[in-house]
Amino acid sequence: MKFAYRFSNLLGAVYRRGNLSFSKDGNSVISPVGNRISVFDLKNYMLYNKSETLPVSTAKNITCVGLSPDGNLAILVDEDGAALLISLITRAVLHHFHFHKPVASIRFSPDGRKFVVTKENVALMYHAPGRNREFNAFVLDKSYYGPYDETTCIDWTDDSKCFVVGSKDMSTWVFGAERWSNLIYYSLGGHKDIMVGCFFEKDSLDLYTVSQDGTLCVWESDTELDGLVLRKTRLPAERGEEEERGEGEEEEPRGEVIRGKGERPKEKEGTKNVRYKQRSKHFFNKEGDFNNLTAAAFHKPTHILVTGFASGIFHLHELPEFNLIHSLSISDQRIATVSMNSSGDWIGFGCSGLGQLLVWEWQSESYVFKQQGHFNNMAALAYSPDGQYIATGGDDGKVKVWNMTSGLCFVTFTEHTSSVTNVTFTSRGFVIVSASLDGTVRAFDLHRYRNFRTFTSPRPAQFSSLAVDPSGDLVSAGAQDSFEVFIWSMQTGRLLEVLGGHEGPVSCLCFSPVQSILASASWDKTVRLWDMMDSWQTKETLRLTSDGLAVSYRPDGQELAVATLDGEISFWSPQSANQTGSVSGRHDLKMGRKETEKITSKQSAKGKSFTSLCYSADGESILAGGQSKFVCIYNIREQILMKKFEISCNLSLDAMEEFLDRRKMTEFGSLALVDEGVGDGDGVELSLPGVRKGDMSSRHFKPEIRVSSLRFSPTGRSWAATSTEGLLTYSLDGALVFDPYDLDLDVTPASVRRQLRQAKWAAAIVLAFRLNETALTQEVLEAVPHHQIAVVCGSLPDVYVEKLLGFIASALERCGHLQFYLSWSQSLLTQHGQKLKTRSGAVLPTIQSLQKIQIYYTSLLF
């Protein structure tokens, strides 16, 4: 069971790029984060927000998301045009499709029967996937040509009869979704910059168009939607003739082709074509104050236009009068996307520069949701002793604390002025200690949310490692430039001792869980054990075969694991200082090949190693991660690899592929190495030696995949890893898994409900657990009268007591019936406590989960 961990959630990042979408009820916002999708519930999770990352991922970073009107389906499109059709109900992938070119935008029609995709200068209309099973879910209906440059935005009329497309060539094109005789296409100008948004008025063909230079044009149509006349025959020019294709273009089904031209379509006898005239023109920018307009959204029922700018300012205007309602600066970075929910009360903003996601309620002028991840690499993480919180430190100098129940950050400390290299909790869980390259170690109070201690060294030093003893009285930090270990008192803040002896940078520190002994690993190929109670003397020195990179104690303190530069993990006995075993993990890393490397991935893997180690809660296995997309879990007794977790399949990151892509090879070499006007004159750009995080000064920056830190939860139910993608959590709890227990033909949902009608509560609970369906089990438990809980608990078979206790622990996290489920847990523990004590090892994670929920609700009350 311990190796059946599944991806649970993605923390540390809330938005990267792409468009935001609100759910049908307007209570949740869907945000693309890298190659995954996160759903933030803003209203329904009791009093507080909750985040969830769907267990689906694309091949590269997601650029646009299309949500069906009923909120059941979503289409995700990545940088290359590869699309996934997913169900937001089952969280499953329904269909794969490839558009072969980057997609600018995607939008479903309001009736849900069609959707339009814009790529390059063409708009493609597809039949939307229905409830019927289909071999191909994406069937092309029509192709619309008209713009001369790339298309940027789409909008539909309320009755799905027409749609409008904006383009980079400063034009706007109105197309008919059906064969209307008086509206085939219509081209609108009037702008001097790239189109950012185009919107239909409610139940009308009237238009609003917004361009990047801050210009709004109001267009009035002389025809109502009811005035569109359906044409019975097709014109010869619109029968989808094949046109010449360039070399290398891929064939795809064309459907019907409609080509817009510079002149207007000729009118037929008896019909008058739709015509537009410019009603008014407005400007967002004042004279002399030029600010690029970057995003726009329009709410048709309330006639509210929201515009975001490159300076981080947004405006609210009422149309068509263009009355300014509200203006506010929410960021110092460019607003990349704007979205409004169905009621028009909430506005979602995404800022890709800092990774911000904001939801603003404009009527009360207050934030509904405000989150920001680390906008640079995450370097370290630590679990709180109760497993309720995770603290993370990043290269942006921030320390953030995340709530594991909601998946959101609730406090950020910004006192550090340089990269944070390590974070840890004290044993009581109320203090976070962080080390940084700015030469300080800081302690933060989680009660008052303040920095109450700052530890410094006599001479400036860059701290790369950190450890706090089990009592929380001693704080130690290792320097990477002076090769020393510094010891401070948490109570007084004074420097107690400077431990010298290492001949290289100190890479990792770890205190023994049961003794006052500090283990320090260094690049000088040694691990030193320091006795804190005996004049800070070196108790033992462990000689390694290569540079020491990471060290970790087993939870019982009887074993020490060390990761070295040669890719090995060695195990030592701290008492006898003898090596008890080793694991060679270099080949398990299976490092990918970077685009700019001129050697194979097999040769590159010889220089890779594990940089982070962590024991499991029971001490039988160890997690190891490093400069790779894989996290390995080893059985210590057998010294074998049990499982490898691939933390990312995102090809937008570097070092993901093992072999070079032949499509990127030219006669001059790899395309990644060729960059005009860069380098030593031959057009080849080479990265600096030793760069691990990617050369951020390059014009084409591509971050490298790696795992910087790993930690097991104290409950043993989950583990977390900080990587280039963010903070990834893996859990044993799988919600959508059907795992029946002792099943036979008589156990059906109908038989369970029959037992409920007969008031046979214990029998109904047993049958529900044999089916092991979460919804059915919850229905049975909540049907039991409150005064019958103690009687039912006493009559349950012993084998189901542990199962029921685990279900109650998980139900308390998602349900609002607090007193009801606490009554169940109290009755179970009171009547079966002695029997559960004999199986304490198996029941301990469930008891700790109950304790975690109790602490969470207590914090809400007080």
GIWO-V474546 format. One line per field, one symbol per residue. ss: DSSP state (~ for helix, > for strand, _ for the rest). phi: phi as a letter, one per 20 degrees, with the letter a starting at -180 (. if undefined). psi: psi as a letter, one per 20 degrees, with the letter a starting at -180 (. if undefined). A space follows every 10 residues. Layout:
# GIWO-V474546
ss->???
phi->???
psi->???
This chain:
# GIWO-V474546
ss->_____>>>>> >_________ >>_____>>> >>>__>>>>> >________> >>>_______ _>>>>>>___ __>>>>>>__ _>>>>>>___ _>>>>>>>__ __>>>>>>__ ___>>>>>>_ _>>>>>>___ ________>> >>>>>_____ >>>>>>____ _>>>>>>___ _>>>>>___> ____>>>>__ ____>>>>>> ______>>>> >___>>>>>> >___~~~__> _____~~~__ __________ _____>>>>_ __________ _____>>>>> >>>_______ __>>>>>>>_ ___>>>>>>_ __>>>>>>__ __>>>>>>>_ ______>>>> _____>>>>> >____>>>>> >____>>>>> >>_____>>> >>>_____>> >>>>____>> >>>____>>> >>>______> >>>>>_____ >>>>>>___> >>>>>____> >>>>>>____ __>>>>>>__ ___>>>>>>_ ____>>>>>_ ____>>>>>_ _____>>>>> >_____>>>> >>___>>>>> >_____>>>> >>>____>>> >>>______> >>>>___>>> >>>____>>> >>>>_~~~~_ __________ ~~~~~~~__> >>>>>_____ >>>>>>___> >>>>>____> >>>>>>____ ___>______ _~~~>>__>> ~~~>______ ___>______ __________ ___>__>>>> >>_____>>> >>>__>>>>> >_________ ________~~ ~~~~~~~___ ~~~~~~~~~~ ~__~~~~~~~ ~~~__~~~~~ ~~~~~__~~~ ~~~~~~~~~~ ~~~~___~~~ ~~~~~~~~~~ ~~~~~~~__~ ~~~~~~~~~~ ~~~~~~~~~~ ~_
phi->.fdefcgdad dnbdacaoee cefffmecdd cfcmdccddd eeceeldcfb dbdfecbefc gfdbcddffe mecbddcefe nfdcecefee mdeeadbcem bgdebbbffg emecbdcdbl dcddddfffd effcfcfddf dbdddafecf ecbcbdffem ebbccdcfem dccdcefdef fdbebbdcdn ddbffdbbce fflbefcccc dfendddddd eeceffefdf eedefgfdem ffdfdffnfe fbfemfdcde cfefffeefn cdffcdcfea bcceeffnde bfedbbbcdf feldddcdcf eneccdcede fmefebbbed addfeebcbc ffenedcecc dffdmecccd effelbeebb cbefecfedb bbefgemfcc dcccfenddd ddeffemced bcddffdbge dbcbefffnd cddcdbfenc ddddeeedlb edbcdcdgdg beedbbbcfg fneddcbdee ddmddddcef fdmefeaded qfdbgeebcb effdcecddc dcfemccddd efeclleffb ceedebfedb bbefgemebc dcddfenddd dceffeldfd rbcedffffl ffdffefddf ffffffddbf dbcbfffeme ccebbaeaed ddcdeffelc feaddefbce ffeemeeecf effeecfeof ffeebfmcoe oemdddfffn fdenefeffd ecfefadebc befgfmebbc bebffpeddc ceedfddecf clecfeecgf fffffffeme ffffffffff fldgffffff ffeffffeff ffffeffffe ffffffffff fffddeefff ffffffffff ecffffffdf feeggfffff ffffffffff fd
psi->hijkpqpgqo ripipfraqq qqrgijiqpp ppncjrpppo oihimdirrq qppqlqqrha pphqpppqhi jhqqpppahi jpqpoqpigi kqphqqqpii qppgrppqqh ijhrqppppc kqpppqpqpa iqpqgohoop gqppqfqiaq qhqqqqrhjk hrqqpqrijj qpppqphrmp hjngqpppci qjrqphqppq qplrjqqppp rhjkpppppp qjprhiippp phqqqhikkl qprpqrpiqq qqphbppppq rhrqqqqrpi qpqpqqqogr pqphprpinp opphqqqpog hikppppqrh ijqqqpqpqj ilppgqpqoi rjrpohqqqq rhijhqpppp ohgikqoppp ohgilqphpo qpapjaqphq rpqqhjjhqp pqqrijjqpq ppphghjqpi qppkhqjapp hqqqqrhiji pppqqrijjq pqpppigilq oipoprqhqp qopiqqqprh ijhppqqqqi hikrppprph ghjqogqooq hqjrqohqqp qpiirmpppp qrijkqppop oiimkkqogq oppriapphq qpqqhjjjqp ppprhjjqoq pqohgikqpi rqpojghhhm qrpqhjqjrr hhhhiijqrp ipqpqrhiji rppprcmrjq pqpqpggilq phqppoiqko iiqqkhqhqq phijpaijaq hhipopjqbk ijjpppqqqi phjqoiiqhm poqpprphqq pqqhijirqq ppahhboppp qioohlponq plpahiorhg hghhhghjkn gghhgghhhh hlpgggghgg giipqhiigh gghhjpqhhi ghghghghhh hhhiqimghg hhhghggghg hjghhhhhlh hhighgghgg hghghghhhh h.
